[in-house]
């Protein structure tokens, strides 16, 4: 049983890594694999590695990996890179084998695995997303949850209020309990008066298994899909059972690094953060030692505010602005990508402030020009 294998702090705790996301707003980048399998830099890392590195650093030796959309590349990577780091196993729980129609929302992924969690003697479930980058030491978070004895605890981070519009915004009382939660508000509540900063849920949660057993079947009754943020957290809020753990600040007062990778802009910004010198970004360059990575991702910045997602070739006389280069792109000499001009839009994808270039796009542009 799991409860007999854990160190004291982790006794009865088991991570469930949500790794089934498709990433529709990443377009061509996720045509062949799920979002957690996206490469991150020339060092061979993938998005999922940040999550697994945090789990390993906390002392976990086993985890459930909930997969769904195009999981094969992710599963190969997990077995090649992480099997030895989790000696008690990475248990792949693919949605198509567990539930008719697959996982129908993030909370349904927990419901579909609830019987297994209970058989393993899991008292508390640590839910971790596999498609974000978070500089977090999980042990103080687990300690806070254990001491509060709350049914549900989430990790919260601060963002500019304009960025917070795309997240679940929190209001937290002095004792740490969440008093209000609003999903994607048009006018996010600010921390303090006119601070321009808001508190948001990061997607990292701890739930008591017994509480999940009580809530999840009821939430799913007559419903096609159920999510953690829109349904499970709302249930905890109604019961005044939801606690918040804020990402800690360093000695310089800067909050720990966190980015959710949801759009091309998010992906490009995160890559540029790793390519920048320490302290050279609005959120501060991620401290690699705290992110628990064994080696630097080797992110390569090119042009103005542009980056390679993985290995590729870019001639020095290329001029790129706000551009994201897909893996293995070989960009012809003299390529110019700026703004949202019609020439760029004809050959490449533009979403938000980011130009995306894949090798297929390059090949099509060459064929039409010759």
C-alpha positions, 0 to 999 in steps of 0.5 A: 500500500502507498501509505506504507511507502511514504516518508512522514510528510508524504504518507498517504499522499499521491500525485495525479498529473493531468496530462491529457490536454490538447492545446487547441490554441497552440494550433499546429504545434499539437497536431501530433502530440498532447500539450505536455509533450511539447519541447522546451529548448534544445536540451531535450526537455518537455513541458511535463518535465517541470512538473515531474522534477518538482514531484521528484524533488519533493520525495514522491516515488510514484505518480498517476499520469492521466493521459487522453489526447495523442499520448504516445510521444508523451508516454515514450518520453516519460519512460525514457526520461523519468522511469528511474526517477520514480522507482515505484512507478509512473502509472499511465491511466489513459482516458480511452481505457478507463471511461467511455468517451474519455475524461469529460473534464478535469474533475472527471479525470479524478472521478475515473481514478477514484477507485484506484486511489482508495484501493491504494490507501491514498488519503490526499490527492495532489493534482498537478497540471503537466502544461505549466512551469512553476517554481514551487517547493511542494513540501511547504504546500503539503505541510500547510494542507496537512496542518489546516485539515482542509478538504481542499487547498490550492496554490495561488499566484499573483498576476497583473489584473489584465493577465488575470482576466484569463484565469480564476481570480481569488479573494482570500481572507487573512486566515487563508480561506478563499472567500470568493472565486470568479472564473475569467472575470472582465474586471478581476478583483485586485489585491489591495486598493489600485494595486493592479495585481490580482490573485489567481489559481494556478491549477495545483491542488490538494484534495482529501480523498474522502471529500472527493468521494462525497462530492464527485459523484454528486457533481457528475450526476446528469452532467456530461463534463465536470471541471475542477475550477468551475465545479469542484472548487465551487463546491468547496467554496460553498462549504467554506472548505477551500484554503489558499497557499500563496507562492512564496517570495524570495529574499528580494521580494519577488514571487516565485515564477509561474506561467501557464502555457495556454497560447502561443504568446504564453509559450513564446514568453516562457521560452524568452524568460529562460533565454533572458539573463537573470532578472531580465524579464517582467517576472524574473528569469526562472531560478533553475536550481529551484525549478529542480531541473538537472540541466538547463533547457538551452533555450535559444533566443533569435531576432527580436522577442523570438525563440526556437522551441527546440533545435533548429537552424536560423541564418544570421541574416534572418530578421524575426520579430515576435516569432516562435519557431517550431521544432526542427525548422530550417529557416531560409536565408533572408527570411523576414517576419515582422508584425502582421503584414499580409505577406507573413499572414499568407505563409505563417500563422499569427495568433495574439502577438506571436508569429508561428513558423513550422517546417511545413509552412516554410516548405509550402512558401518555398513551393509557391515562390518557385 
